[in-house]
Amino acid sequence: MPRPTVSQPDGRAPIVSPPPTTTLWLPLIVAPAPALTATALLTVTASASISAATPSLSPTPDGVARTAQVPILMYHYLSEPPANANRIRLDLSVTPALFSAHLDRIGAEGYTTISLYDLTAHLAQGAPLPAKPLILTFDDGYRDNYANAFPLLVQRNMQATFFVITDFMDAQRPEYLTWPMARRMLAAGMAIESHSRNHASLRERANDYLVWQALGSLETIEYELGVRPRFISYPAGEYDAATLALFQSANYWAGVTTVQGATQRSDHPFELQRIRVRGTTTPDELARLLALDW
């Protein structure tokens, strides 16, 4: 079956490549991660016990305004940066050893990882959350997320959300996840959501361009994985009111920003706050950030 395509609003042929003037806001220095070993894959398969089910219907808001202190951590690369890494690459890179220490500290502090679906149900209808909920997110869908973060999460029975750039995966760029990798992660209880088609800014864009981004990435993920993404991570944290309205109209449920904080509000589901995790964030610093009332 051919993959669905998104036609332009005036009925012309579908747009199949980004406009040539599109600017990408990704670090220039990237390093592909090694493939997950057969031993690690067996461990992942045997250990996975997190439900992979994702709700198909958004909980209908009950009219009650709610706020919730739910930290949403934002990671990017999960690997040792290359020797010639620039400042951005260094800042966005968390080593596997440090990430393992982060997860251990999260557990020791009594946090329970939940999904964005859980948070949405709580904000909309008051569905219960654990005493200390926390959400793990990864932006960009780098391949080292699969090789290095995924096994560590499954070993601890923790869940996470991975925001992927669908055109980069379709092009089989070696530094990004492949669709078979994403399927294995989904089957083990991870969530795969949209980070747009090509990581271009979504701010001050025409409506047809936003449709191309929102529906194009959505339909690609649904075609490849069999599940419909419901959450958007705005590339580089750039968006405006038109962006929020378009993704809401496309039946996304919420969006995550790069705004620092942990207070999530039912009246702003498309502007969920996050806490950036840097390559220099120690377990002690992470525990301090999680304890802040912000």
N, C-alpha and C positions, 0 to 999 in steps of 0.2 A: 504494500500500500504506500503510495507516495505521501511524503510529509505535507501537511497543510501549509499554505502560504497566506500571507496577509496582503490583500489588495489595497491599493491606494484609495482614499475616500471618493475620488471622482470616477472610479471604475476602471482606471487604467491597469495595466499588468502589475502583478505584485512586485514590490521592491525586493531585489534579491541581494543587494550589497549596500553598505552604508554610503551616504553621500561622500564624495571625495574630499570635502573640506572638513570632515569630522576630525576632531582632535581627541586623541586617547590620553587619558590621565593616569597611566600606569607607570611604575618605575621601569626604567629602561634596562636594568641589569637583572636578568633572571637566570636561574639555574635549574634544569630539570632534576627531579628527585628520582632515585632508583625505584624500580617497580617493587610492589609488595611481594615478599618472598612467598613461596608455597607454604612454608612452615607458618608464617604469620597469617596467611589466609586461612589455614586450617584452624588456627587459634581463634581467629575472628569468627569463623563459621560455628565453631563449637561453643564459643562463649556467648554469642549474641542471644540476649533474652529480652531486649527492648522491643516493644510493639512497633511495627513499621506502619501501622494503620494511620491514615490521616483523614480527618473528617471531610466530607464532601459539601456539607451545608454549614454556612456560618451561623453561629448562635444569634438568634434574634435579640437585639438589645431590649432589656426590660425597663428601660427608662430611668434607671438609677445611676447617678453619676458616681464613678468610683476612681480612686487612685490606688496604686499599688507600688510598694517598694520592691521592685524586681530588677536586680542588676542584669544587664545584657552585655556580656563581654564580647569585644570585637578583636579577633585575630586576623592575620593575613598569612604570611609565609610561616611554615613550620619546619624549618631546616637551618643548618649552619649557613650563614651568608658566604658567598664566594669571596676570595681574597681581594678582588677589585671592586667590591660592593660600594655603591655610593651611599650618601647619608640616608636617603629614603629607604633603600633596601635594608640597611642596618637597623633602622628604626622599626621596620615592619617585620623583622625576622625574630622569631622565638625558636630557640633550639629545642630539639626533642627532649633533652634532659631537663631543661627549664620548664617546658610544658608539663612533663611528668610531675615535676615538683609542684607546679600550679594545681594540677588536679588533686594531688595528695593533700595539699593545703586546703583546697575547697572542701574536700571530704572531712578533714579534721576540724574545720570550722563549722561543720554541721549543715552545709548547703546541699540541696538536692537539685539536680539539673531537671528542668522542665522544658517543654517546647513552646514555640510561639503560639501554637494551637491552644495549649493550656492557658497561656496568658490571655489570649483573645476571649476564651470562654469565661474566664474570671472577670475581665473588664466588662463584658457584655451582659453576663447573667449571674455573676457572683459564684461561679463554680469554685469549689475549694482548691486551695493551693497548699503545698507543704509549708512548714513553719519558716524555712529560709530558702525560698526558691531562687534559682539562678538559671540564666540561659546562656549557652555558649554559641557564638556565631563566628563564621569564617567568611571573609569577603574574597572574591575573585576566583575561587575554585582552583587554586594551585595544586599540582600533582603531589607535592610533598604533604598536602593535607591527607591524602589517601595513604601514602607510604608511612607517614610518621604520626599523624594525629589520630587517625581512624583506629589503629590497633590499640592505642593507649586508652581511648574512650571506651571501646568495647570491653577491654580487660577490667575496667572499673564499673561496667554497666551504666555508663553515662551517655547522654544523648547530646547532639549538637545539630545546628543548622548550617548548611553550606550554600552560600549564594554564588551561583555560577554565571559565567558569561557565555551564552549559548553559541554565538558565532565562532568564538575561539575554540570551543570544543568541537564544533562541526568541522573546523579547519584542521583539527588534530594537531594543534600547536603543542609541542612536546612539554612545555612547562605547565600545561593545564590538564585537568582531569579528562579522562575519556568517558564516553557514555557507559561502557561496561563497568568501569570503576564506580561511577555514580549509581549504577544499578545494585552493585554489591553493598554499597554504603546504605542505600535506601532499604534494602532487604534486612540489614542489621539494625534498623531503627533510627538512622539518621534522616534528616529532612533536607531535600534539595529544593532550593527556591531561586527566584530570579534576581540577577544583578545586571539586567538589561541584555541586549544583544551584543554590544560592542564596547561597553564601558565609556561611552561618551556622556558628557553632561546632559542632564534632563532639564536644565534651567533655561528659561526664555526660548523655548522651542515651539514650533508650530504644532497644531493639534495632530495633523497627519503623521508627523514624525514621532510624536509620543505614542500614537496608536501602533505604529510600526515597531517601536521598542516594546511596548507592553504586551501586545498580542503575539508578536513574533517570538519573543522569548517564552511566553506562556505556552504557546502551541508546540514549540520545539520540545520543551521539557515534558509536556503531556504525551507527545508522540513517542519520545525516547523511553520514558520511565513509566508511563501508564498512570501517572498521578498529576493532578492539576496544581501548579504552584499557587499559593495564596498570599505570599509576602514578597515585597520588593525591598532591596537594599539600594538606595540611590547612589549611583557611581560618584565617587569622590564626595559624597554627602551633598551634592548639588541638586536642588529642586526648587520649585516655586508653587504658587497656588494652582496653576494650571496642571502641573505634574500630579499633585495630590488628587485633583478632581478627575483626571483621566484614569489613573490607576484604580480609583474607587469605582468609576463607571465600568471599568473592565472586570469588575468583580474580584479584585484583590481585596484582602481583608485588612491589611495593615502594612506599614512600612517602617523600616528602621533607618535612623539617621546617624550622623557622626557627632551629634550634640552630646556633650558629656553630661551624664546624670543617670539616675536609676529610678526616678519617679515616673511611672507610666499612668496615663490618664485615659479614661474611657471616651472623653470628648475629643481626643487627638490620637486616634489609633494609627494614623499615617505619619506620625512624628514621634515614634518611640525613641527614647534616649538610650545611648550605649556608653560603655566605658572602654576606651581604647587600651589595649594591652601592647606594650612596647617590648623591644628586645632587651631593654634594661629593667623591666618590671620584675623585681624579686618576689618570691612568695610572701615575704613580710609586707612589701608595698602593695601587693595584690590584696592581702587581707585588710590592709588599711583602707584601700579604695572601696572594698565591698562594705566596710562598716560605716562609711560616710552616709549621712542623711542628706542626699541631694537628688 
